[in-house]
Amino acid sequence: MMNTVFYATDRSEREVPVLKFAYNLSREMGAKLIVLYVHKMEPLRVSVSRPLEQIAYHVIQEQKEILKAYCEKHIGSGLDPANIVLEVVQRDSITNAILEASKEFKSDLILIGRKDKHSERGLLVGDIGKELQDKVSCPLLIIPNTKFSKAIDTILYATDFEEADILAIKTLVPMAKLLKSKIEIIHISTEKEYAGKEQMEWFKEMLEQQVDYENIGFQLIFSDAIEEKLKTFSDEIGADILVLLERKEKGFFQKIFHKSLVKKMESHISIPLMSFNEVNL
């Protein structure tokens, strides 16, 4: 079950669509939403009479009020603390702050906005999203800073016919059930991969034995341009989320790109991208 959705924000205007996406997603799944802001406190340059701990406490409280006003402005006033928790922490490392806080709240899904090259501070400055993909203990959902008003009807999962894919899909199914979404499973095979059809049949059989969900489709496509085909097929079926597995061993996709497909697709696809880390399945 998805009980807790964790969202880290930089409180910018460009992040507003991401905040709304996180809020709507948590409501649709009946999950609690944790909204985190990481504050970097400037060093004090003058002598003060109050203890530093007291000053830091008041700064955090002030930042929480700013975060509350930001959320109320964009998702409505009277936020129910039973459904949404606002958290502010003071850290130099945004990545570490997200990792620590998400574990503390036992998050089932971490959601962040995609890096914005025009932002002054930007949540993903320093490729924080890429750092998180290697370290998070739950699925990571990266959202473009654009408006998403439609429901999540179709989830596209790219498989490499590995057992880890089955574990990832089993983790994904509860979310799909809550959202009443179809999971479209695709494998893009080169012409040289002659056993693609046999592997697909084996994968379907194994999945049907372990996953109780009927709204799943399967597609086997032959192409040497895997990245481009993923993008075009995603557009063709109107996918709302693309799901990829961050693999600890170099599988077929990694052999083609010589780097993680998750990291490569993050900056090229226009829909939300969900990443599962194989080491945590």
N, C-alpha and C positions, 0 to 999 in steps of 0.2 A: 504493500500500500504506500501511497505518497501522502504522508501526514504533514510534512514540513517542507515548504519551498523557501529557499534562502536566496535573497537578491541583494547584491552589492551595488550601490549607486554612488555617483559623484555629484548628485544634486544639480546637474546642469539642465538647461532647457532641452538640449539634444537628447537627454536620457528620458525625457517624459514618456515617449511611446514605449520604452522598455519597462518603465515602472507600471504603466497601464497594462502591458502584456503580462507582467508578473502577477499583478493584482487579479486580473481576470482569470488567469490560469489557476491560481490558487483557489479562487472561488468555485470554478468549475469542478475542481477535484476535491472540494471540501477540505482543503489543507490550510494549515496556518502559514502565514507569510511573515518571514523575518526580513526586515529591511535594514541593511547595514550601511553606515557611512564611516569611512576611515579618516580620522582627522589627524593632520600632521601639525603639531603645535610648534610655533616659532620659539626659538630660544629667548629667554628673558634678558633684556639688555640693561635693565635698571634694577637697583636694589629694591626689594619689597619687604614689607613687614609680615605678610602672611606666609605660612609654610607652603612650599611648592606643591605638596599633595592637595592642599586646600584650593590653591589656584587651579590645578589641573581638574579637580572635581567640578568647580564652577564652570570651567571652559567646556567640559563634556556636557554638563546640563544645558548650557547655552546652545551648544551644537545640536543637542536633542530637540530643543524647541524649534530650531531652524529646520531640522529634518521633519518634524511633525507638521510645521507650516507648509513645507514643500509637498508632503504627501497629501495633506488635506486640500491643498489648492488643486491638485491634479487628479485625485481619486475620490474626493469627497470628505466632508467634515464628519466629526463624530466617529472616528475610527475605533472599532471594537477591539479592545486589548486581547480578547479571547481569540480573535482571528488574525490580528496583525500586531507584530512586536517591532518597535523601533529601537535600534541599537547603534550606539556610537562608541568607537574605541579609538584610542590614540596610539598610533604605530607609525614607524618609518617605512615598513614594508607592507604594502597593500596585499600582496600575495599571502604573506604569513598571517595577516589579520583575517583574511577571508578563510583560510584553512583552519585557523584556531576557532574562530567564531562558528563556522559551519559545523565543526565537530561538536562544539559545546551544545549547540541546539539540535544535534542528531538529525541533520538535514538529509532529506531523501533526494533532493534535487537542488543544485546550485545554478543560479541564473545570473548572467552578467551581460552588459551591453558590449557590442563589438567596438573595437578600437576606432576612435574618430581622429583622423589626422589633423583636424582643424581645432581640436580642443586644446586649451592651455594646460590643463592638468590631466584630463582624460583618464577614465578608469583603467584603460588597458595600455597606458604608456609603459614602455619597456616590455611589451608582449606578455602582459600578465596572464592573458587567456591561455597562451601556449604553455606558460609555467604551470598553471593550474591543471591543464589536461594531463600532465605527468604525475600530479600529486594528489588530486582529489580522490576521496573514498566513495563518492556517489556520482551519478551522471551529471555532466556539466552542459548547460544549455546556453549557447551564445546567440544573442539577439541583435540583428541590425538595428541601427537607430532610425528606423522608419516605422510608419504606422501600420499596425496589423489589427484590423477590425473583424476579420472573418474568423469563424470557428476553426479549430484544428480537426479537419475531416480526414486528412490523409497523411500518414507518417511513412516516409520512405526509408527503408533500412537497406544498406549496401552490405552484402555478405561475401565472405571469402570461403564459405562452406567449412567453417571450423567449429569445434565444440563450444568455443568461447562465444561464437555468434548465437548459439542456442541459449546460452546462459544470459546473454545480453537481451535477447528477445523476451525471455521469460521475465526479466526485470522490467521490460518496457510494457508488457501486456497489461498490468494493472492500471497504468496510466491511460492506455488506449481504451480500456473498458470504461473508465470514468468519463472520458471525453467522447465515447462512442465513435472512435476513429478507426479507419481501416489501416492496417499495416501492409504496405506493399513492399515485398522483399525482392531485391534485384541483385543479380550477379552478372557482371560484365566480363565476358570471356573473350580471349583472343582466339582467332581461328586455329592457332597451334594447340590450344588447350582442348584437345579432342574429347576429353572425358567430361566436359561441362554438363551435358544432359544427364549422364549417369550420376554425377555428383549432386545435381539438383534434385533428382528423384530420391537419392539417399537422404539429403538434407530435409526434404519435405516429410519423409517418413519419420525421421528422428524427431523433428519438430512436433509433428502431430502426436507422437507418443508422450511428449513432455509438456506441451503447452495446450491449455484448454481455452482456445479462442478461435471462433469460426471465421471472423472477418479478417482473413489474411490472404493476400494474393502473392503469386510468384511470377517473376519475369527473368528469363535468361536471354541476354543480348550479346551478340558477337560484335566486338569493336576493339581496335587497338588504342583508341583515344578514350581511355577510361574517364578521366576527369571531365572532358567535354561531354561525353555521353551521359554521365551522371547529371550534369547541369541541364542538358536538353530534355532528358527523360523526366527529370523533376518538373520542368516547365510543362511538358506534355500532359502529365497526369494531375497537374495542379497541386503538387505536394506542399504541405504546410510546414513540415519539419523534415530535415534530412538527418538520419542517425548513422554515425560511423563508430567503429571500434578502434580505440587506440591500442595497438597490439604490441606486446613485449617482444615478439619475434617477428622477423621480416617475412610477411606473407606475400601473396601475389601482388596486392596493391603497392606495397612498399618496394617490391622489386622493380615495378614499372617506374615509380617516381623517385626512388632512392631517398625518400624521406617520408615522414608520416603524412598519409592522405588527409587525416583530420586537419592538421596544421595548414596544409596546402589549400584545402577547400574552404577553410574559414574566411579567407580574404577574397574568394571568388564567387561564392554563392550568395544569392540575395534573400534567402529565407533562413529562419532559425536553424542552427546546427547543433545537434546533440551529440556529445562525445561520451562513450563508455570507456573506462580504463580496464583493460583485460586483467590486470593484476588484482583488481578488487572484486572480480566476479566469483 
